[in-house]
């Protein structure tokens, strides 16, 4: 039988080998969200293809309320983190269950990871392809094509912001019509980078290497593309509402990235909310079961309820 192993921030395996058998840890991972939602059951489908791009098959898992066939549900598309170069859609399973139990359809998606010839803007174009796929197939999945949110964590937050804030998707995907907008209803960003063109003297070598890997070039060679790949440059008065959550102790994506994004949103008058979590570092804030996430979870759910 095939063996499926998925790391949760290098700590938790979705599948474990024990005494020659394989124990699926997904039910254990979902026990916390299930308890938070009073034991609610949800409907889910796994391993569906939304696109084949650059020779890679991109898939999604979709979690829905059990009554998904009764009326169209708002959709939240979740984009995992991993410094643009690692990770997979299974990172977001807890959030998917949690959101489905709250009445949303929640899809966690693959996108092409940086490296081996993949670089900006290809991962962004994959997220845009997912948005279009779900709009085109809304009836099939029982979702409302006019109530779509993007929700990203870390590098996924960066991608969700770029895709969601763009008023011209052809910037990231030249096969799309000039001037086409994603027109999502809102964006949730959990501690994603907002300005890749920030002063490199404020970043350490590891942070610089991650950005260079995403860009497929050194900072010097990337030049003006760094600004093009920065969500802070896409704020606009008619942009979708955005929720930003960031920890003030984040050692991977400095909290200054979030604060400057908030200043830009405030300056232009774009609707937004900001939650700064005291003492929260990057990885502890990303694991659904931990206290940090539980502390900002209510803000996420309230924002989605108000926006969708």
C-alpha positions as CSV (number, residue, x, y, z in Angstrom):
1,X,0.0,0.0,0.0
2,X,1.3,3.5,-0.7
3,X,2.8,5.3,2.3
4,X,1.8,9.0,2.8
5,X,3.9,11.0,5.1
6,X,3.4,14.7,5.7
7,X,5.4,16.8,8.2
8,X,3.7,19.5,10.3
9,X,6.5,22.0,10.7
10,X,8.9,19.1,11.0
11,X,7.2,17.9,14.2
12,X,4.1,15.8,13.3
13,X,3.7,13.1,10.7
14,X,0.4,12.6,9.1
15,X,1.3,9.0,8.6
16,X,3.5,6.9,10.9
17,X,4.9,3.4,10.5
18,X,4.5,1.3,13.7
19,X,5.2,-2.4,13.9
20,X,4.8,-2.8,10.1
21,X,1.5,-1.0,10.1
22,X,0.5,2.5,9.2
23,X,-1.4,4.7,11.6
24,X,-3.2,7.7,10.1
25,X,-2.7,10.7,12.4
26,X,-5.2,12.9,10.6
27,X,-8.0,12.0,13.1
28,X,-5.7,12.8,16.0
29,X,-4.8,16.2,14.5
30,X,-8.5,17.0,13.9
31,X,-9.5,16.0,17.4
32,X,-8.8,19.5,18.8
33,X,-10.9,21.3,16.1
34,X,-13.7,18.7,16.6
35,X,-13.8,19.4,20.3
36,X,-13.8,23.1,19.8
37,X,-16.8,22.7,17.5
38,X,-18.8,20.5,19.8
39,X,-18.0,17.3,17.9
40,X,-19.4,18.5,14.7
41,X,-19.0,16.2,11.7
42,X,-18.0,17.6,8.3
43,X,-17.9,16.4,4.7
44,X,-14.6,16.2,2.9
45,X,-13.1,15.1,-0.3
46,X,-9.3,14.7,-0.8
47,X,-6.8,14.8,-3.6
48,X,-8.8,16.6,-6.3
49,X,-6.9,18.3,-9.2
50,X,-7.5,21.9,-9.9
51,X,-4.7,22.5,-12.5
52,X,-1.7,21.0,-14.2
53,X,0.9,23.7,-14.4
54,X,4.5,23.4,-15.5
55,X,4.1,19.7,-15.6
56,X,3.0,19.5,-12.0
57,X,-0.4,18.3,-10.9
58,X,-1.9,20.7,-8.3
59,X,-4.5,19.3,-6.0
60,X,-6.7,20.4,-3.1
61,X,-8.7,18.9,-0.2
62,X,-12.1,20.4,0.4
63,X,-13.9,20.4,3.8
64,X,-17.5,21.4,3.9
65,X,-20.4,21.5,6.3
66,X,-22.5,18.3,6.2
67,X,-25.4,20.4,4.7
68,X,-23.3,21.7,1.9
69,X,-25.9,20.7,-0.7
70,X,-28.4,23.1,0.9
71,X,-27.6,26.5,-0.5
72,X,-24.2,27.7,-1.6
73,X,-21.5,28.0,1.1
74,X,-18.9,30.8,1.2
75,X,-15.4,29.4,0.3
76,X,-12.1,30.0,2.1
77,X,-9.0,29.0,0.1
78,X,-6.1,28.2,2.4
79,X,-2.5,28.6,1.3
80,X,0.2,26.8,3.4
81,X,3.5,28.2,4.5
82,X,7.0,26.8,4.2
83,X,9.2,29.7,3.0
84,X,7.9,29.2,-0.5
85,X,10.2,26.2,-0.9
86,X,8.6,23.4,1.3
87,X,5.4,22.4,3.0
88,X,2.2,21.0,1.6
89,X,-1.5,21.5,1.8
90,X,-1.9,19.1,4.7
91,X,-0.4,21.8,7.0
92,X,-3.8,23.5,6.9
93,X,-6.1,20.5,7.8
94,X,-7.0,21.8,11.3
95,X,-8.1,25.2,10.0
96,X,-10.1,23.4,7.2
97,X,-12.0,21.3,9.7
98,X,-12.5,24.3,12.0
99,X,-13.9,26.5,9.2
100,X,-16.1,23.8,7.8
101,X,-17.6,23.2,11.2
102,X,-18.3,27.0,11.3
103,X,-20.3,26.8,8.0
104,X,-17.7,27.5,5.4
105,X,-16.3,25.4,2.5
106,X,-12.6,25.3,3.1
107,X,-10.1,24.2,0.4
108,X,-6.4,23.7,1.2
109,X,-4.4,23.8,-2.0
110,X,-1.0,22.8,-3.5
111,X,1.1,25.3,-5.3
112,X,4.4,24.9,-7.1
113,X,7.3,25.3,-4.6
114,X,10.3,27.5,-5.4
115,X,13.3,25.6,-6.7
116,X,14.0,23.4,-9.7
117,X,13.1,26.1,-12.1
118,X,10.1,27.3,-10.2
119,X,10.2,30.9,-9.0
120,X,8.2,34.1,-8.7
121,X,5.6,34.7,-10.0
122,X,4.6,31.1,-10.7
123,X,3.4,30.2,-7.1
124,X,1.2,33.3,-7.2
125,X,-0.3,32.3,-10.5
126,X,-1.1,28.9,-9.0
127,X,-3.2,30.6,-6.3
128,X,-5.0,32.6,-8.9
129,X,-5.7,29.5,-10.9
130,X,-7.3,27.9,-7.8
131,X,-9.5,30.9,-7.3
132,X,-10.7,30.7,-10.9
133,X,-11.1,26.9,-10.7
134,X,-13.5,27.2,-7.8
135,X,-15.4,30.0,-9.4
136,X,-15.8,28.0,-12.6
137,X,-16.9,24.8,-10.6
138,X,-18.9,26.5,-7.9
139,X,-22.1,24.5,-8.6
140,X,-20.2,21.2,-8.5
141,X,-18.8,21.9,-5.0
142,X,-21.8,23.7,-3.5
143,X,-20.0,27.0,-3.1
144,X,-20.9,30.6,-3.7
145,X,-18.6,32.0,-6.3
146,X,-19.2,35.5,-5.1
147,X,-18.1,34.8,-1.5
148,X,-14.5,33.7,-1.7
149,X,-11.8,34.4,0.8
150,X,-8.0,33.8,0.6
151,X,-6.3,32.7,3.8
152,X,-2.6,32.2,4.0
153,X,0.0,31.4,6.6
154,X,3.6,32.7,6.5
155,X,4.8,32.4,2.8
156,X,1.2,31.4,2.1
157,X,0.0,34.6,3.7
158,X,2.3,36.5,1.3
159,X,0.9,34.6,-1.7
160,X,-2.7,35.1,-0.5
161,X,-2.1,38.8,-0.2
162,X,-0.6,39.2,-3.6
163,X,-3.4,37.2,-5.3
164,X,-6.1,38.8,-3.2
165,X,-5.0,42.4,-3.4
166,X,-4.1,42.3,-7.1
167,X,-6.3,44.5,-9.3
168,X,-4.6,43.1,-12.4
169,X,-3.8,39.3,-12.3
170,X,-1.9,39.5,-15.6
171,X,1.0,40.9,-13.5
172,X,1.4,37.4,-12.1
173,X,0.0,35.3,-14.9
174,X,0.5,36.8,-18.4
175,X,-2.0,34.3,-19.8
176,X,-4.8,36.1,-18.0
177,X,-6.5,39.2,-19.5
178,X,-5.0,42.6,-18.6
179,X,-7.0,44.3,-15.9
180,X,-8.7,41.1,-14.6
181,X,-9.1,41.2,-10.8
182,X,-9.4,38.2,-8.4
183,X,-12.3,40.1,-6.8
184,X,-12.1,38.0,-3.6
185,X,-14.2,39.2,-0.7
186,X,-11.5,39.3,1.9
187,X,-7.9,38.1,2.8
188,X,-6.6,36.6,6.0
189,X,-2.8,36.9,6.4
190,X,-1.1,35.1,9.3
191,X,2.4,36.5,9.6
192,X,3.3,36.7,6.0
193,X,6.0,38.9,4.5
194,X,4.7,42.1,3.0
195,X,7.7,43.9,1.6
196,X,10.4,41.9,-0.1
197,X,12.2,45.1,-1.1
198,X,12.8,46.2,2.5
199,X,16.3,47.3,3.4
200,X,18.3,44.0,3.3
201,X,20.5,45.3,6.2
202,X,17.5,44.6,8.5
203,X,17.4,40.9,7.5
204,X,19.7,38.0,8.4
205,X,21.3,35.7,5.8
206,X,18.7,33.0,6.2
207,X,15.8,35.4,5.5
208,X,17.7,36.8,2.5
209,X,18.3,33.3,1.1
210,X,14.6,32.4,1.4
211,X,13.6,35.5,-0.5
212,X,16.3,34.9,-3.2
213,X,15.1,31.3,-3.5
214,X,11.5,32.5,-4.1
215,X,12.6,35.1,-6.6
216,X,15.0,32.7,-8.4
217,X,17.7,35.4,-8.3
218,X,19.9,37.4,-6.0
219,X,18.4,40.5,-4.4
220,X,20.6,42.6,-6.7
221,X,19.5,40.7,-9.8
222,X,15.9,40.7,-8.8
223,X,15.9,44.5,-8.7
224,X,12.4,46.0,-9.3
225,X,10.7,42.6,-9.2
226,X,11.1,42.7,-5.5
227,X,8.7,45.6,-5.3
228,X,6.4,43.8,-7.7
229,X,6.4,40.8,-5.5
230,X,5.5,42.8,-2.4
231,X,1.9,43.0,-1.2
232,X,2.5,46.4,0.4
233,X,2.6,47.9,-3.1
234,X,-1.0,46.6,-3.9
235,X,-3.0,48.4,-1.3
236,X,-5.8,50.4,-2.7
237,X,-9.0,52.2,-1.5
238,X,-11.3,49.6,-3.2
239,X,-9.2,46.6,-2.2
240,X,-10.8,43.8,-0.2
241,X,-10.8,43.9,3.6
242,X,-7.7,42.2,5.0
243,X,-7.0,40.8,8.5
244,X,-3.3,40.7,9.5
245,X,-2.2,38.6,12.5
246,X,1.4,38.8,13.6
247,X,3.5,38.1,16.7
248,X,5.7,40.7,18.2
249,X,8.4,38.1,18.9
250,X,8.5,36.7,15.3
251,X,12.1,35.9,14.5
252,X,11.5,34.7,10.9
253,X,9.2,37.4,9.5
254,X,9.8,40.6,11.6
255,X,6.7,42.2,13.0
256,X,7.8,45.4,11.3
257,X,6.6,43.8,8.1
258,X,3.1,43.7,9.4
259,X,3.2,47.1,11.1
260,X,4.3,48.8,7.9
261,X,1.6,47.0,5.9
262,X,-1.0,48.3,8.4
263,X,0.4,51.8,8.0
264,X,0.1,51.5,4.2
265,X,-3.5,50.2,4.5
266,X,-4.4,53.0,6.9
267,X,-2.8,55.6,4.7
268,X,-4.8,54.7,1.6
269,X,-8.0,53.9,3.5
270,X,-8.3,50.2,2.7
271,X,-10.5,48.3,5.1
272,X,-8.3,46.2,7.5
273,X,-8.0,44.7,11.0
274,X,-4.7,44.0,12.8
275,X,-4.0,41.6,15.6
276,X,-0.6,41.8,17.1
277,X,0.0,38.8,19.5
278,X,2.4,39.5,22.4
279,X,5.2,37.0,22.7
280,X,4.3,35.0,19.6
281,X,7.2,33.6,17.5
282,X,6.7,32.3,14.0
283,X,6.4,28.5,14.3
284,X,4.5,28.4,17.7
285,X,2.0,30.8,16.2
286,X,1.4,28.5,13.2
287,X,0.4,25.3,15.0
288,X,-3.4,25.3,15.4
289,X,-3.4,23.3,18.7
290,X,-1.1,25.8,20.5
291,X,-2.3,28.6,22.8
292,X,-1.2,31.4,20.5
293,X,-3.4,30.2,17.7
294,X,-6.3,29.7,20.0
295,X,-5.9,33.2,21.2
296,X,-6.2,34.8,17.8
297,X,-8.7,32.2,16.4
298,X,-11.7,34.2,17.5
299,X,-10.5,37.2,15.6
300,X,-10.1,35.2,12.4
301,X,-13.6,33.6,12.7
302,X,-15.2,37.0,13.5
303,X,-13.4,38.7,10.5
304,X,-14.6,35.9,8.1
305,X,-18.1,36.1,9.5
306,X,-18.3,39.8,8.9
307,X,-16.6,39.8,5.5
308,X,-18.2,36.7,3.9
